[in-house]
Amino acid sequence: LLVLLHSGLFAQKQEYSSKNKSAIKNYEQATRYYDSKNNEAALKELENAISKDEKFVEAYMLSANVYVDMDQYDKAIEQYNKALKLAPDFFPNSWYTLAQIELNTGRYAEAKNHFNKFLTYPKISETLKKKTIRGLENCDFALIALQHPVNFNPINLGESINTAADEYYPSFTVDGSTLVFTRNEKDP
């Protein structure tokens, strides 16, 4: 029974937005490369897929994911925008993902538009809906803060406190004589 179930699962054919068999072959190879963390090879296959079918939505989406993994957010945003222009309702969560990337890269007005677009879909999870509302609040705060900057003059407290490592959660002891903080140092 397990053998029949297993073979039945793999016998189902995947449906794609593209009907170009060669583009699909490139896309599927890109997926394998992506799964094995070979992002450069995945991008090459995706470029080939898109060159064969410029309306291959899944190829743009996967390209965006690869660029996110590579911390190339401008390129990820570009790929998401291409996919969503082709098929805005193809995968609604892409609007949320795009907005989150834009929020994290300081594109607050664009993020706000895309968070709002995501909220127009009726079947979004409560969890994502709450995260989206929080994202909109962050966008609103950032847009207001940019319009009303506050004078800020940080002072370097010396190399024992300000290092190349991540330092956060600063606080003073009750008597105000000691600064306590957390430092996240990389393993040697």
HELIX and SHEET records of a PDB file:
HELIX    1   1 LEU A    2  ALA A   11  1                                  10    
HELIX    2   2 LYS A   21  ASP A   35  1                                  15    
HELIX    3   3 ASN A   39  LYS A   52  1                                  14    
HELIX    4   4 VAL A   57  ASP A   69  1                                  13    
HELIX    5   5 TYR A   73  LEU A   86  1                                  14    
HELIX    6   6 ASN A   93  ASN A  104  1                                  12    
HELIX    7   7 TYR A  108  LEU A  119  1                                  12    
HELIX    8   8 GLU A  126  GLN A  147  1                                  22    
SHEET    1   A 2 ASP A 166  PHE A 172  0                                        
SHEET    2   A 2 LEU A 179  ASN A 184 -1                                        
END                                                                             
